């Protein structure tokens, strides 16, 4: 229970520690997809997905602003759960210069297209 500023501050420290634990964060990240989607939909609309990604990854994934820019100009209208889960995995495992991205890997097309888009921008 948080009935004082001090207890609230201590609770925030605890919650931050939970978010810093990669296993707990992954559970929260997956839960966020179901929490944010319309209950009769299987996907997240793009605007909601971008907002949720910003909340969850905006401060920890240096490529988030570029990924968000990609989403804004992309043909995608929704993000499905597979894409959602793979964005987290991508953010955790792929180098910032994308040097270890395997285009023959099992990534969703969305991420293949992001990598291609990003590399084209780097060349120009």
Secondary structure as the mmCIF struct_conf table of DSSP 4:
data_model
#
loop_
_struct_conf.conf_type_id
_struct_conf.id
_struct_conf.beg_label_comp_id
_struct_conf.beg_label_asym_id
_struct_conf.beg_label_seq_id
_struct_conf.end_label_comp_id
_struct_conf.end_label_asym_id
_struct_conf.end_label_seq_id
BEND BEND1 UNK A 4 UNK A 4
HELX_RH_AL_P HELX_RH_AL_P1 UNK A 5 UNK A 20
BEND BEND2 UNK A 21 UNK A 21
HELX_RH_AL_P HELX_RH_AL_P2 UNK A 22 UNK A 36
BEND BEND3 UNK A 37 UNK A 37
TURN_TY1_P TURN_TY1_P1 UNK A 39 UNK A 40
BEND BEND4 UNK A 42 UNK A 43
STRN STRN1 UNK A 44 UNK A 45
HELX_RH_AL_P HELX_RH_AL_P3 UNK A 46 UNK A 57
TURN_TY1_P TURN_TY1_P2 UNK A 58 UNK A 60
TURN_TY1_P TURN_TY1_P3 UNK A 62 UNK A 63
HELX_RH_AL_P HELX_RH_AL_P4 UNK A 64 UNK A 73
BEND BEND5 UNK A 74 UNK A 75
BEND BEND6 UNK A 77 UNK A 77
STRN STRN2 UNK A 78 UNK A 79
HELX_RH_AL_P HELX_RH_AL_P5 UNK A 81 UNK A 93
BEND BEND7 UNK A 94 UNK A 94
TURN_TY1_P TURN_TY1_P4 UNK A 96 UNK A 97
TURN_TY1_P TURN_TY1_P5 UNK A 99 UNK A 100
TURN_TY1_P TURN_TY1_P6 UNK A 103 UNK A 104
BEND BEND8 UNK A 105 UNK A 106
HELX_RH_AL_P HELX_RH_AL_P6 UNK A 109 UNK A 123
#
